[in-house]
């Protein structure tokens, strides 16, 4: 599993596997799931992450270098 947080865009991306993504779906405003060919979740993207996550979440630890 890999994750990164982009403070400039306030987006959190979590990749569960390196399986190719064939489809994406915004399941709630700002919450996007990526799926593989079998319909399994491959990744999760949270836009406006600070608005969706609990206060005190250490997103800075996930900031891409």
N, C-alpha and C positions, 0 to 999 in steps of 0.2 A: 504494500500500500504506500502511495506517495501523496503528499499534500503540500499545497503552497497557498499562501495568502498574498494578494497584491493590495497593499495599503492604498495605492493611488486610485484604484478603481473600487476598493472595498469588496473584493471578490475572493471567495474561498473555493479552491478546487481540490477535490479528493478523488484520486484514481485508485481503484481497488485492484485492477488487473490490467495488463498490457494488451488484452484482447481488443481487436479492432472495433471501433464504434461504428454502428450502422444506422443508428437512429437516436434522436434526442427529443425529449418532451419536457415542456415546462409544466410541472405538476401543480405548482402554486406560484403566485407571483414571486419571481426572483429565485425560484428553486427549480433547477434543471437536472434531469436524470439522463444519462447516456446509456444506451443499451447495445449489446452485441447481437449477432445474428440469431441467437437462441432466445432473445428477449430478456436476458439476464442483465442486471445493473452492473455497469462497468465503471461509472464515475458519477460524481455528484458535484454540481456547481451551485454555490450560494451567492447570489448577487446582493449587494447591500448587506453584507454579512453581519456587520455590527448591529443592524436592526433585527436580525433573525436569531442571533445567538445570545446566550445568557451573558449578563454583565460580568465582567471580569475574565471572560474567555481570553486566553493568551494567544491571540492571533499573531502577535508580533513574532512569536517563536516559529511560526510557519512561513514567515516572509521569505520569498525567493531571494537567493543571493545574487 
